[in-house]
Amino acid sequence: PFVIVCNHQASLDLLGMVEVIPERCVPIAKRELLYLGTVGWACWLSGIIFIERRRRDAAIEVISRTASTMRQENVR
């Protein structure tokens, strides 16, 4: 298992990240991206898991459920 952290600077960087991120990878992003028009729709449709960074308990819960599902389905 590993963690890839992408600190993109523009919307077009997402296209490059798609090429670098391995298959069966579980992407997690800040919820704010969901509201960036076309980018938000593309993120949502691609299955990105959004976390609410301002609500620490909710973010931890989402990440915990995601980790549990990843272990069950043997996903990185």
C-alpha positions in Angstrom: 0.0 0.0 0.0 1.1 3.6 -0.6 -0.2 7.1 -0.6 0.2 9.5 -3.5 -0.3 13.2 -2.7 -1.0 15.5 -5.6 -0.7 19.2 -5.1 -2.1 20.5 -8.4 -1.9 24.1 -9.4 -4.6 24.3 -12.1 -7.6 22.3 -13.4 -5.5 20.9 -16.2 -3.2 19.2 -13.7 -6.1 16.7 -13.1 -5.5 15.3 -16.6 -1.9 14.6 -15.8 -2.7 13.0 -12.4 -5.1 10.6 -14.1 -2.2 9.2 -16.1 0.1 8.8 -13.1 -2.4 7.3 -10.5 -2.4 3.5 -10.7 -5.5 1.4 -11.4 -7.6 0.3 -8.5 -6.5 3.4 -6.6 -9.0 5.2 -4.3 -8.9 9.0 -4.8 -9.8 11.2 -1.9 -10.3 15.0 -2.3 -11.4 18.0 -0.4 -15.2 18.6 -0.7 -14.6 22.1 -2.0 -13.6 20.6 -5.4 -17.1 19.3 -5.8 -18.3 22.9 -6.4 -15.9 23.8 -9.2 -18.3 23.4 -12.0 -17.2 21.0 -14.7 -14.2 19.8 -12.6 -16.5 19.0 -9.7 -18.8 17.0 -11.9 -15.9 15.1 -13.4 -14.5 14.3 -9.9 -17.9 13.2 -8.7 -18.5 11.0 -11.8 -15.1 9.4 -11.5 -15.9 8.2 -8.0 -13.7 10.5 -5.9 -14.4 10.3 -2.2 -14.9 13.8 -0.8 -14.0 14.8 2.7 -15.2 17.9 4.6 -12.0 19.3 6.0 -13.8 21.8 8.3 -15.6 19.0 10.1 -12.8 16.9 11.5 -15.0 14.1 13.0 -16.9 13.7 9.7 -13.7 13.6 7.7 -12.2 10.9 10.0 -15.4 8.9 9.7 -15.3 9.0 5.9 -11.6 8.0 5.8 -12.2 5.2 8.3 -15.1 3.8 6.2 -13.1 4.1 3.1 -10.1 2.3 4.6 -12.4 -0.5 5.8 -13.9 -1.0 2.4 -10.5 -0.9 0.8 -9.3 -3.7 3.1 -12.4 -5.8 2.3 -12.1 -5.3 -1.5 -8.3 -5.6 -1.5 -7.9 -2.1 -3.1 -4.9 0.1 -2.7 
